[in-house]
């Protein structure tokens, strides 16, 4: 069968893949949830879920630093990549030799399409459909804040980097009622403390990834933003678009209750 992936590339799948490599941590966890333990042979060093796979699956490098020789040795019949998380040139090199499915996720609707397509490719349609329904029901019960809060979400420091309006994180912030004060910008812009002050930032969320913000960073930033509430945010729930989405609404409810 032919599948058109999320970057518009047509890929041919002859039969359900038996040797899968995932280059995307959130989609690695999705493959586990779909019951593909015996089919996945390779993952990245950032694929921390599920924990047992860190010990038993072959590492093929990082998401942007792929070890081509290790991939060759594993002889995959499917490689799963992502437009944003992986290096474009490396993915294009892989496409010359292997079947590569590439996702592009900016909203939950995109995530559902990806799940449905991977369920079809791996002969796990029923499991994928059940997961999608579970996630949809969980988000339907998520009630956004009654009054939106001017919010900024930091993913990096030195320099400070935030999220623009065309990102998956922005989409999830919006579902919670957090008004992204940098939503008019694109992707992951560099910002300053002065810009946070000028934009009347009421809530500053410090993500646990890719930069591992800690309590000590709250104290340092609070001195510069005394009128702003600052809290840590679990980056996996805001940026992982695989099966972890099923648990995200419960986390968002707790976060909203703590900062609202």
Backbone torsions as a table, in degrees:
resi	resn	phi	psi	omega
1	UNK	NA	155.2	176.0
2	UNK	-103.8	136.8	175.3
3	UNK	-125.5	133.9	173.1
4	UNK	-95.6	114.0	-176.5
5	UNK	-76.3	-173.7	-170.2
6	UNK	-83.3	1.9	169.4
7	UNK	-109.4	12.2	175.0
8	UNK	83.1	13.9	-179.6
9	UNK	-93.2	129.7	177.3
10	UNK	-82.4	126.0	178.2
11	UNK	-123.8	145.2	-179.2
12	UNK	-102.7	127.4	176.8
13	UNK	-114.3	111.5	-178.0
14	UNK	-74.8	-42.0	178.0
15	UNK	-153.2	171.2	-178.7
16	UNK	-57.5	124.0	-177.2
17	UNK	-60.0	139.5	179.6
18	UNK	-108.8	-13.3	-178.5
19	UNK	-135.4	92.1	-173.7
20	UNK	-105.2	136.7	170.6
21	UNK	-115.3	129.9	176.6
22	UNK	-109.8	127.8	177.8
23	UNK	-103.2	11.6	-173.9
24	UNK	-130.8	112.7	-175.2
25	UNK	-52.7	-46.6	-177.3
26	UNK	-68.1	-30.4	178.4
27	UNK	-81.8	-23.2	171.2
28	UNK	-61.9	-46.7	178.1
29	UNK	-62.5	-36.6	177.1
30	UNK	-61.2	-43.9	179.7
31	UNK	-60.8	-37.8	176.4
32	UNK	-63.9	-45.4	-180.0
33	UNK	-61.4	-34.1	180.0
34	UNK	-76.6	-6.3	177.1
35	UNK	87.6	35.4	-175.4
36	UNK	-108.0	33.7	-178.5
37	UNK	-56.5	-42.4	-177.1
38	UNK	-77.9	-13.2	-175.6
39	UNK	-96.4	-24.5	-177.9
40	UNK	-85.8	123.1	-177.9
41	UNK	-111.9	-16.8	-177.3
42	UNK	-146.7	143.1	179.1
43	UNK	-142.4	172.3	177.4
44	UNK	-90.7	170.2	178.8
45	UNK	-70.7	-13.5	178.6
46	UNK	-94.8	-0.3	178.6
47	UNK	-82.5	83.6	-172.4
48	UNK	-88.3	-10.7	176.7
49	UNK	-122.8	135.0	-3.4
50	UNK	-76.9	153.6	-176.0
51	UNK	-56.7	-42.9	-178.5
52	UNK	-60.0	-29.5	-178.2
53	UNK	-67.6	-24.9	177.6
54	UNK	-61.8	-29.1	-177.3
55	UNK	-93.2	-30.0	-170.1
56	UNK	-107.2	-15.1	-179.1
57	UNK	-100.7	146.2	-179.8
58	UNK	-70.8	134.3	177.3
59	UNK	-86.5	135.4	-178.1
60	UNK	-114.7	24.4	-179.9
61	UNK	103.5	-159.8	178.1
62	UNK	-96.6	176.5	-178.6
63	UNK	-66.0	-28.1	179.8
64	UNK	-116.6	10.3	-179.6
65	UNK	-141.0	75.2	-172.2
66	UNK	-81.8	140.0	175.5
67	UNK	-92.9	101.1	-174.6
68	UNK	-66.5	-32.8	-179.6
69	UNK	-67.9	-40.7	177.5
70	UNK	-63.3	-40.7	177.6
71	UNK	-63.2	-41.9	179.5
72	UNK	-61.0	-41.5	-179.9
73	UNK	-64.7	-32.4	-178.6
74	UNK	-78.1	-16.8	177.4
75	UNK	48.5	60.4	-177.5
76	UNK	-72.0	147.8	171.0
77	UNK	-102.9	0.0	171.3
78	UNK	-157.3	133.3	173.0
79	UNK	-119.6	133.6	-179.4
80	UNK	-108.6	124.1	-177.1
81	UNK	-129.7	175.0	177.6
82	UNK	-137.3	140.9	-176.2
83	UNK	-58.8	-39.6	-175.7
84	UNK	-88.4	-41.8	-171.5
85	UNK	-79.7	-22.3	-178.1
86	UNK	-109.5	159.4	179.8
87	UNK	-76.0	125.7	-175.1
88	UNK	-57.4	-46.0	-177.9
89	UNK	-64.6	-38.6	179.3
90	UNK	-67.4	-40.8	178.3
91	UNK	-63.8	-42.0	179.5
92	UNK	-63.4	-35.6	175.7
93	UNK	-64.6	-42.4	178.4
94	UNK	-63.9	-37.2	-178.6
95	UNK	-62.1	-23.2	179.7
96	UNK	-73.2	-19.8	-175.2
97	UNK	-121.2	-22.7	-173.0
98	UNK	-133.1	166.3	171.6
99	UNK	-80.3	120.0	-177.2
100	UNK	-123.9	122.9	173.0
101	UNK	-99.6	124.0	-178.7
102	UNK	-116.3	126.5	178.4
103	UNK	-95.5	161.7	175.8
104	UNK	-147.1	102.9	-168.9
105	UNK	-116.1	119.5	175.7
106	UNK	-125.5	-5.2	-179.8
107	UNK	-157.4	165.2	179.9
108	UNK	-60.3	-33.1	178.7
109	UNK	-59.8	-39.2	176.9
110	UNK	-65.0	-39.6	179.9
111	UNK	-63.2	-39.6	179.8
112	UNK	-65.5	-39.0	177.4
113	UNK	-63.7	-44.0	178.1
114	UNK	-59.8	-45.0	179.7
115	UNK	-62.4	-42.7	179.6
116	UNK	-63.8	-42.5	-178.9
117	UNK	-67.5	-43.3	178.6
118	UNK	-67.6	-33.1	174.9
119	UNK	-62.9	-39.9	177.9
120	UNK	-66.7	-46.9	-177.6
121	UNK	-61.1	-39.9	-174.0
122	UNK	-96.5	9.0	-178.6
123	UNK	61.3	39.1	177.6
124	UNK	-125.3	43.4	-175.9
125	UNK	-61.7	-44.6	-176.7
126	UNK	-64.0	-44.6	-179.5
127	UNK	-64.5	-40.9	179.7
128	UNK	-65.8	-42.4	180.0
129	UNK	-63.3	-40.3	179.2
130	UNK	-65.8	-40.3	178.9
131	UNK	-64.5	-45.5	179.3
132	UNK	-59.0	-44.9	179.7
133	UNK	-62.3	-40.5	179.4
134	UNK	-62.0	-44.6	-179.7
135	UNK	-67.1	-43.6	179.9
136	UNK	-60.3	-43.2	179.3
137	UNK	-64.5	-38.2	179.8
138	UNK	-64.8	-41.2	-179.4
139	UNK	-74.2	-28.2	176.9
140	UNK	-64.5	-26.9	179.9
141	UNK	-88.7	-3.5	179.9
142	UNK	-82.1	115.4	179.5
143	UNK	-98.0	120.9	179.8
144	UNK	-67.7	163.6	177.8
145	UNK	-55.6	140.1	-179.2
146	UNK	-65.8	-31.8	175.0
147	UNK	-125.1	120.1	-176.9
148	UNK	-65.1	151.0	-178.8
149	UNK	-115.2	130.9	175.0
150	UNK	-63.7	113.0	-168.9
151	UNK	-127.1	145.4	169.1
152	UNK	-126.5	144.8	-176.7
153	UNK	-123.3	113.5	-178.3
154	UNK	-94.4	134.1	177.1
155	UNK	-112.3	-8.3	-177.0
156	UNK	-157.6	158.2	171.4
157	UNK	-133.6	160.4	-175.9
158	UNK	55.3	60.6	5.2
159	UNK	-90.8	166.4	174.9
160	UNK	-69.8	133.1	177.6
161	UNK	-128.4	141.3	-179.0
162	UNK	-125.3	-166.0	-178.1
163	UNK	-118.6	138.3	177.6
164	UNK	-90.2	-176.8	-173.9
165	UNK	-77.8	-4.2	-179.1
166	UNK	-109.3	30.0	-178.6
167	UNK	-116.8	159.6	177.1
168	UNK	-64.4	-37.3	179.1
169	UNK	-62.3	-43.5	177.9
170	UNK	-58.2	-42.5	-180.0
171	UNK	-59.3	-45.5	-178.9
172	UNK	-71.0	-36.3	174.6
173	UNK	-57.8	-43.6	-179.0
174	UNK	-63.0	-39.6	180.0
175	UNK	-63.5	-26.0	179.5
176	UNK	-86.8	-13.5	-176.2
177	UNK	92.5	12.5	174.5
178	UNK	-86.8	117.2	-179.1
179	UNK	-84.2	109.3	-178.3
180	UNK	-70.2	110.6	-176.7
181	UNK	-70.4	-11.7	176.2
182	UNK	-111.7	23.4	-179.5
183	UNK	-65.3	-17.0	178.8
184	UNK	-80.5	-8.9	179.4
185	UNK	-97.0	171.2	-177.1
186	UNK	-112.4	148.2	176.2
187	UNK	51.1	-117.8	-170.3
188	UNK	-127.9	77.1	-174.8
189	UNK	-75.0	152.7	172.5
190	UNK	-82.0	134.6	-179.7
191	UNK	-131.9	172.6	179.7
192	UNK	-123.5	165.9	175.3
193	UNK	-59.9	-38.9	179.7
194	UNK	-60.9	-39.2	179.0
195	UNK	-67.6	-35.5	175.9
196	UNK	-64.2	-41.0	179.4
197	UNK	-66.5	-45.3	-177.3
198	UNK	-66.6	-29.8	-178.4
199	UNK	-86.3	5.9	179.5
200	UNK	56.5	53.9	179.5
201	UNK	-70.2	119.1	179.5
202	UNK	-95.3	-27.6	-179.1
203	UNK	-137.9	126.8	177.6
204	UNK	-115.7	115.9	179.0
205	UNK	-99.6	127.5	-179.9
206	UNK	-105.2	114.0	-174.2
207	UNK	-76.3	151.7	177.2
208	UNK	-80.6	-10.5	177.9
209	UNK	-154.3	153.0	0.4
210	UNK	-73.3	-23.3	173.5
211	UNK	-89.0	130.7	-176.3
212	UNK	-83.0	76.7	177.9
213	UNK	-62.3	143.7	-179.3
214	UNK	-129.9	179.7	179.3
215	UNK	-57.6	-35.4	-178.0
216	UNK	-62.4	-29.0	179.6
217	UNK	-74.1	-30.3	175.9
218	UNK	-62.0	-46.0	-178.1
219	UNK	-61.3	-42.6	-178.3
220	UNK	-67.0	-42.3	-178.4
221	UNK	-73.6	-31.3	-177.7
222	UNK	-62.3	-31.8	178.3
223	UNK	-64.7	-32.9	-178.5
224	UNK	-89.1	-21.1	-179.4
225	UNK	-129.1	66.7	-173.1
226	UNK	-63.2	-27.1	-177.8
227	UNK	-91.4	-0.7	-175.7
228	UNK	-102.5	137.1	173.9
229	UNK	-81.8	133.2	-177.3
230	UNK	-123.7	132.2	-177.8
231	UNK	-143.7	153.7	174.3
232	UNK	-80.1	146.4	178.4
233	UNK	-128.2	137.8	177.3
234	UNK	-76.3	106.4	-176.2
235	UNK	-61.8	-25.8	-179.9
236	UNK	-64.6	-36.4	-179.2
237	UNK	-76.3	-22.6	-179.7
238	UNK	-93.7	-18.4	-173.9
239	UNK	-129.8	-8.5	177.8
240	UNK	-89.2	120.7	-172.7
241	UNK	-107.7	26.1	175.0
242	UNK	-102.1	-141.9	-176.2
243	UNK	-68.1	-15.7	177.2
244	UNK	-63.2	-18.5	177.3
245	UNK	-59.8	-25.8	-179.9
246	UNK	-64.1	-27.8	-179.0
247	UNK	-97.3	-10.7	-174.0
248	UNK	-62.8	-45.6	-178.3
249	UNK	-56.9	-39.4	178.7
250	UNK	-62.5	-41.3	177.7
251	UNK	-65.7	-42.8	-179.4
252	UNK	-61.2	-38.7	178.4
253	UNK	-60.5	-43.3	178.5
254	UNK	-64.8	-42.1	-179.4
255	UNK	-65.1	-44.4	179.9
256	UNK	-62.8	-38.0	179.0
257	UNK	-66.3	-31.7	-177.0
258	UNK	-80.7	-23.8	-175.7
259	UNK	-115.0	-11.2	-175.6
260	UNK	-73.6	NA	NA
